[in-house]
Amino acid sequence: MGGCCHRRWSLAKHGLLQIILTPVSANPFIYIWAYRVLPERADEFRRLYGPDGAWVQLFRQAPGYLGTDLYHDRDNGDRYVSIDRWESEEAFRGFRAKFAKEFERLDSDGGQLTLEETPLGEFEQAQS
């Protein structure tokens, strides 16, 4: 594992947000999703995707998982962004292969809470 360093990421897609990530791996793999949540299901959504939710509990079972952050848009109450961090793309792909059934079940559960789910991309640390 590499040292810890701060990086500021600007996400221009939809003018959505600026976030600070703290990678703890030499080249972490990060994927980001945007969601429009049904207003009447927002509490359920936050419980499922939040820091102690079922997604994080599943991810924690896999080696290489670094963490998940869930952000709520202050100006648009039904919009959220999740950021999942893994030590490497290989660690993430290994998780997906090993926990495919569990992943699909949670994805289906989450789909009942949203109007829209949009992948914003898979990212790695930019090399200078």
ZAKELUM-936192 format. One record per residue: residue number from 1; x, y, z of N, C-alpha, C in turn; residue in one letter. Coordinates in steps of 0.001 Angstrom, whole numbers, plus 524288, in hexadecimal, padded with zeros to 5 digits. Layout:
BEGIN
<NUM,<X,Y,Z>,<X,Y,Z>,<X,Y,Z>,"A">
...
***
This chain:
BEGIN
<1,<80342,7FB5B,80000>,<80000,80000,80000>,<80367,804DA,80000>,"M">
<2,<801A4,808C0,7FD27>,<80481,80DA5,7FD0A>,<802ED,81129,80183>,"G">
<3,<80572,81596,801D7>,<80439,81958,805F7>,<7FF12,81C08,80507>,"G">
<4,<7FD6D,81ECD,808D6>,<7F879,82188,8089D>,<7F94E,82704,8065E>,"C">
<5,<7F5F0,8289B,802DF>,<7F66E,82DE5,800C4>,<7F0FF,82FDB,7FF57>,"C">
<6,<7F044,834FA,7FF84>,<7EB3F,83756,7FE3F>,<7EB25,838C5,7F87C>,"H">
<7,<7E6C0,837EB,7F605>,<7E5F3,83972,7F0A4>,<7E0AE,83C27,7F04B>,"R">
<8,<7E05D,84070,7ED8C>,<7DB5E,84317,7EC95>,<7D98E,8417A,7E729>,"R">
<9,<7D4D3,83F94,7E6ED>,<7D286,83DCE,7E201>,<7CE03,84170,7E0B3>,"W">
<10,<7CDEB,84350,7DC03>,<7C98F,84680,7DA4B>,<7C664,84349,7D676>,"S">
<11,<7C17F,84290,7D78F>,<7BE18,83F6C,7D457>,<7BA5F,84311,7D17E>,"L">
<12,<7BB74,84403,7CC7B>,<7B875,847CF,7C989>,<7B33F,84596,7C7AA>,"A">
<13,<7B2D2,84070,7C741>,<7AE09,83E0B,7C559>,<7A964,84026,7C872>,"K">
<14,<7A5B1,8427E,7C5D0>,<7A107,844CE,7C829>,<7A26A,84947,7CBE3>,"H">
<15,<7A743,84B57,7CBCE>,<7A8D6,84F60,7CF7B>,<7A808,84D87,7D50E>,"G">
<16,<7A90C,84894,7D626>,<7A72D,84608,7DAD6>,<7A9ED,84799,7DFD3>,"L">
<17,<7AF13,84738,7E021>,<7B192,84821,7E524>,<7B77B,84833,7E4B1>,"L">
<18,<7B9EB,849F8,7E8DC>,<7BF87,84969,7E9A2>,<7C02E,84653,7EE9B>,"Q">
<19,<7C3A6,84281,7EE78>,<7C47B,83F44,7F312>,<7CA3E,83E99,7F410>,"I">
<20,<7CB80,83D7E,7F8F1>,<7D0E1,83C4D,7FA59>,<7D114,83694,7FBC4>,"I">
<21,<7D48A,833B1,7F92A>,<7D547,82E33,7FA46>,<7DAAD,82D75,7FC9E>,"L">
<22,<7DB36,829B1,7FFEB>,<7E03D,82880,8023F>,<7E1BB,822EE,800CF>,"T">
<23,<7E464,8221F,7FC75>,<7E5E6,81CD7,7FB05>,<7E9E0,81AA4,7FEDF>,"P">
<24,<7E96A,815A8,7FFFE>,<7ED2B,81310,80360>,<7EFDA,80EA3,80074>,"V">
<25,<7EF87,80EB5,7FB65>,<7F1F0,80AC8,7F81C>,<7F51D,80D9B,7F3F7>,"S">
<26,<7F904,80AF3,7F1DC>,<7FC5B,80D60,7EDEB>,<7F935,80EFA,7E91B>,"A">
<27,<7F55E,80BE8,7E797>,<7F221,80D29,7E310>,<7ECA0,80B1B,7E403>,"N">
<28,<7E9A4,80DB2,7E758>,<7E470,80BB9,7E89F>,<7E0C9,80BD3,7E3EB>,"P">
<29,<7DD0C,80852,7E402>,<7D8EE,80804,7E017>,<7D40B,80A4D,7E290>,"F">
<30,<7D198,80DFA,7DFF1>,<7CD20,810C8,7E213>,<7C8C0,810BE,7DE0D>,"I">
<31,<7C40F,80F82,7DFCB>,<7BFA5,8102D,7DC3C>,<7BB73,81367,7DEE0>,"Y">
<32,<7B8D7,81673,7DB8C>,<7B531,81A6A,7DD70>,<7AFF2,819C0,7DAA9>,"I">
<33,<7ABD9,819D7,7DDD3>,<7A683,81989,7DBC8>,<7A369,81E3D,7DDB3>,"W">
<34,<79FD9,82019,7DA67>,<79C1F,8242F,7DBDF>,<796B2,821BA,7DC06>,"A">
<35,<7938E,82387,7DFB3>,<78E4B,8216D,7E069>,<78A5E,825E1,7E0FF>,"Y">
<36,<785C3,82513,7DECC>,<7813A,82849,7E01B>,<77DA4,824C0,7E337>,"R">
<37,<77CAB,8263B,7E80E>,<779F1,822E3,7EBCB>,<7743C,8248D,7EC4A>,"V">
<38,<770DC,820AC,7EC9D>,<76B5A,821D1,7EDAF>,<76B07,8249B,7F2F6>,"L">
<39,<768C2,8293F,7F329>,<768BB,82C47,7F80A>,<76691,8293E,7FCB8>,"P">
<40,<76281,8263E,7FBD7>,<76023,82353,80026>,<76365,81E97,801D6>,"E">
<41,<7679B,81D62,7FEE9>,<76AF4,818E7,80032>,<7707F,81A99,801AB>,"R">
<42,<7714F,81FAA,8026E>,<77694,821BC,8036C>,<77909,81F71,8085E>,"A">
<43,<7760D,81ED1,80C85>,<7783F,81C95,81152>,<77A19,81702,8106E>,"D">
<44,<77700,813F4,80DA3>,<7788C,80E95,80C5D>,<77D7D,80E87,80904>,"E">
<45,<77DB2,81212,8053E>,<78245,8126E,801D8>,<7872E,81390,8050D>,"F">
<46,<786E3,81770,8087B>,<78B67,818CD,80BB2>,<78D10,81445,80F32>,"R">
<47,<78950,81152,81127>,<78AAB,80CBE,81461>,<78D60,8088B,8111C>,"R">
<48,<78B8D,807A1,80C61>,<78DCB,80390,808FE>,<79337,80509,8070F>,"L">
<49,<793F6,80A06,8058D>,<798D7,80BBF,8031F>,<79C90,80E88,806DC>,"Y">
<50,<79AD3,80FAC,80B8D>,<79DED,812AA,80F47>,<7A26F,80F9E,811A8>,"G">
<51,<7A544,8120A,81548>,<7AA29,80FE2,8175C>,<7A991,80AC3,81A62>,"P">
<52,<7A4E1,8097F,81C38>,<7A3F7,80484,81EE0>,<79FE0,80147,81C07>,"D">
<53,<79ED2,802B9,81729>,<79ABD,80021,81428>,<79C59,7FAD4,81201>,"G">
<54,<79896,7F846,80FA1>,<79970,7F307,80D8A>,<79DB0,7F2DA,8095E>,"A">
<55,<79E1A,7F6FC,80627>,<7A243,7F706,80233>,<7A79C,7F6E5,804CF>,"W">
<56,<7A873,7FA4B,8088F>,<7AD85,7FA86,80B34>,<7AE93,7F56E,80E18>,"V">
<57,<7AAA7,7F332,8107B>,<7AB63,7EE3A,81330>,<7AD15,7E9F2,80F60>,"Q">
<58,<7AAC9,7E9EB,80ABC>,<7AC63,7E61B,806C7>,<7B1F4,7E72C,804F2>,"L">
<59,<7B324,7EC1C,803AB>,<7B862,7ED76,801CD>,<7BC9A,7EBF0,805BF>,"F">
<60,<7BB7A,7ECAD,80AC5>,<7BF5A,7EB95,80ED7>,<7C0E8,7E5D4,80F19>,"R">
<61,<7BDE2,7E26F,80CC2>,<7BF2E,7DCE3,80CB3>,<7C381,7DB9B,808D2>,"Q">
<62,<7C4D4,7DF49,80574>,<7C89B,7DE52,80147>,<7CDD6,7E0E6,80269>,"A">
<63,<7D21C,7DE2F,8013F>,<7D73B,7E0A6,801C9>,<7D7CB,7E525,7FDE7>,"P">
<64,<7DA77,7E934,7FF82>,<7DB86,7ED98,7FC03>,<7D79D,7F1FC,7FC33>,"G">
<65,<7D373,7F15A,7FF38>,<7CF91,7F58E,7FFB3>,<7D1B7,7F9D2,80345>,"Y">
<66,<7D178,7FEB9,80173>,<7D38E,80320,80471>,<7CF58,80676,806FA>,"L">
<67,<7CACA,806E3,80494>,<7C6C3,80A1D,806EE>,<7C2CC,80C1A,80303>,"G">
<68,<7BE83,80E12,80518>,<7BA44,81045,801FB>,<7B89F,8156E,80472>,"T">
<69,<7B78F,8193C,8012D>,<7B571,81E3C,802ED>,<7B053,81F2A,80011>,"D">
<70,<7AC7D,82124,802DE>,<7A779,8228B,8008D>,<7A6B0,8285E,8015E>,"L">
<71,<7A5A2,82B1A,7FD1D>,<7A4D9,830C3,7FD49>,<79F5D,83219,7FB6C>,"Y">
<72,<79D13,83607,7FDE4>,<797E0,837FC,7FCAC>,<7986D,83D6C,7FA5B>,"H">
<73,<795D9,83E69,7F614>,<79608,84385,7F387>,<792EB,84772,7F6CA>,"D">
<74,<7958D,84B93,7F894>,<792EF,84F7D,7FBDC>,<78ED0,85295,7F8ED>,"R">
<75,<78F69,8531E,7F3C9>,<78BCB,85647,7F0B1>,<7877D,8531D,7EE11>,"D">
<76,<7882A,84E03,7EDD8>,<78454,84AA6,7EB45>,<78370,845EF,7EED4>,"N">
<77,<77F5C,84621,7F1F8>,<77E7D,84270,7F62B>,<77E06,83CBA,7F4B2>,"G">
<78,<77CDD,83B8D,7EFCC>,<77C4B,8360A,7EE63>,<7813C,833CA,7EBDD>,"D">
<79,<7857F,836CF,7EBC8>,<78A3B,8350F,7E917>,<78E88,8339D,7ECF4>,"R">
<80,<790F8,82F1A,7EC09>,<79532,82D07,7EF43>,<79997,82B1F,7EBB9>,"Y">
<81,<79E37,82AB3,7EDF7>,<7A2B3,8286C,7EB4B>,<7A558,824A6,7EF10>,"V">
<82,<7A6A1,82005,7ED23>,<7A9B7,81C5C,7F049>,<7AF12,81BB1,7EDC5>,"S">
<83,<7B308,81B4A,7F120>,<7B868,81AA7,7EF63>,<7BAA3,815ED,7F237>,"I">
<84,<7BBE9,811E5,7EF38>,<7BE0F,80D1A,7F173>,<7C3CE,80CBD,7EFF7>,"D">
<85,<7C713,80B8E,7F3EC>,<7CCBC,80B65,7F31E>,<7CED0,805F2,7F449>,"R">
<86,<7D225,8041B,7F0CC>,<7D492,7FEFB,7F13F>,<7DA71,7FF96,7F068>,"W">
<87,<7DD82,7FC17,7F29C>,<7E32E,7FC53,7F1EF>,<7E4C4,7FC05,7EC3B>,"E">
<88,<7E1C1,7F914,7E920>,<7E304,7F86D,7E39B>,<7DE1D,7F6BF,7E0A8>,"S">
<89,<7DE53,7F72D,7DB99>,<7D9FD,7F53C,7D86B>,<7D97D,7EF56,7D915>,"E">
<90,<7DDDE,7ECAC,7D99D>,<7DDCB,7E6FF,7DA51>,<7DAE2,7E582,7DF50>,"E">
<91,<7DBB4,7E877,7E38A>,<7D8EC,7E761,7E869>,<7D308,7E806,7E79F>,"A">
<92,<7D170,7EC1E,7E4E2>,<7CBE6,7ECFD,7E3DB>,<7C9A7,7E8A5,7E076>,"F">
<93,<7CC58,7E73C,7DC44>,<7CA6A,7E316,7D8BF>,<7CA1D,7DDD9,7DB9F>,"R">
<94,<7CDDF,7DCD0,7DF15>,<7CDAF,7D810,7E234>,<7C8E7,7D7FC,7E5C2>,"G">
<95,<7C7C4,7DC6E,7E828>,<7C316,7DCEB,7EB5F>,<7BE37,7DBD8,7E825>,"F">
<96,<7BDD4,7DE41,7E38E>,<7B930,7DD95,7E040>,<7B86C,7D7E3,7DEBC>,"R">
<97,<7BCAD,7D523,7DD9B>,<7BC44,7CFA0,7DC2A>,<7BA89,7CC4E,7E0D4>,"A">
<98,<7BCD6,7CD3B,7E548>,<7BBC3,7CA06,7E9E2>,<7B657,7CB08,7EC2E>,"K">
<99,<7B48D,7CFE3,7EBF8>,<7AF9F,7D15B,7EE72>,<7AB77,7D2FA,7EA71>,"F">
<100,<7AB77,7D08A,7E5E1>,<7A7E9,7D218,7E1A8>,<7A22E,7D1C4,7E346>,"A">
<101,<7A093,7CD8B,7E5D0>,<79B14,7CCF5,7E75D>,<79974,7D122,7EB44>,"K">
<102,<79CBD,7D1EC,7EF3B>,<79B8C,7D5CB,7F33A>,<79B53,7DB43,7F0E4>,"E">
<103,<79EF5,7DC66,7ED49>,<79F1D,7E172,7EAA2>,<79A02,7E25C,7E7AA>,"F">
<104,<79851,7DE89,7E4A7>,<79391,7DF1A,7E18A>,<78EC6,7DFDC,7E503>,"E">
<105,<78E88,7DD20,7E97D>,<78A21,7DDBA,7ED04>,<789DE,7E34B,7EF2E>,"R">
<106,<78E67,7E555,7F106>,<78E78,7EAAB,7F31A>,<78D5D,7EEB1,7EED8>,"L">
<107,<78F61,7EDB3,7EA31>,<78E6B,7F14A,7E5D7>,<78894,7F183,7E4A3>,"D">
<108,<78600,7ED17,7E4C7>,<7805E,7ECEA,7E3E8>,<77D72,7EFC9,7E845>,"S">
<109,<77F09,7EEDA,7ED25>,<77C99,7F19D,7F18F>,<77D3A,7F780,7F0F7>,"D">
<110,<781E6,7F93C,7EF95>,<782E8,7FED0,7EEEC>,<77FE0,80129,7EA73>,"G">
<111,<77F15,7FE2A,7E653>,<77C24,8000B,7E1D0>,<77686,8016B,7E31B>,"G">
<112,<7746F,7FF1B,7E736>,<76F13,80047,7E8EB>,<76EB2,80593,7EB9A>,"Q">
<113,<77333,807D5,7ECF6>,<77359,80CB7,7EFED>,<77498,81176,7EC8B>,"L">
<114,<775CE,81092,7E792>,<777BC,814CC,7E442>,<7745D,815AC,7DF6E>,"T">
<115,<774B4,81A6C,7DD75>,<77268,81BC7,7D86F>,<77654,81AE6,7D411>,"L">
<116,<77B57,81B73,7D579>,<77F7E,81B35,7D191>,<784A3,819D1,7D43D>,"E">
<117,<787BF,8167F,7D1B7>,<78D01,8152C,7D37C>,<790A4,815E0,7CED1>,"E">
<118,<794AB,81908,7CF7E>,<7982B,81A51,7CB26>,<79DD5,81962,7CCAD>,"T">
<119,<7A084,815DF,7C9E7>,<7A619,81549,7CB00>,<7A908,81A0D,7C8EC>,"P">
<120,<7AC17,81C9A,7CC46>,<7AF1B,82129,7CA96>,<7B49A,81FA9,7C8E1>,"L">
<121,<7B639,81AEC,7CA2C>,<7BB37,8191B,7C827>,<7BE5E,81600,7CC08>,"G">
<122,<7C274,813A0,7C9F4>,<7C65A,810C2,7CCF5>,<7CB60,813E1,7CC8B>,"E">
<123,<7CDDE,814E4,7D103>,<7D246,81873,7D11B>,<7D704,815E9,7D3AA>,"F">
<124,<7DB7F,817BD,7D20C>,<7E059,81669,7D4A7>,<7E361,81B6E,7D564>,"E">
<125,<7E745,81B40,7D8C2>,<7EA53,81FEA,7D9DF>,<7ED58,82195,7D4FC>,"Q">
<126,<7ED1E,82689,7D3C8>,<7EFF5,8289D,7CF45>,<7F5D1,828A1,7D073>,"A">
<127,<7F8C3,826D6,7CCC4>,<7FE73,826B9,7CD4F>,<800C5,82B85,7CAA4>,"Q">
<128,<80482,82E03,7CD25>,<806D1,832AB,7CABE>,<80BB1,83145,7C7AE>,"S">
***
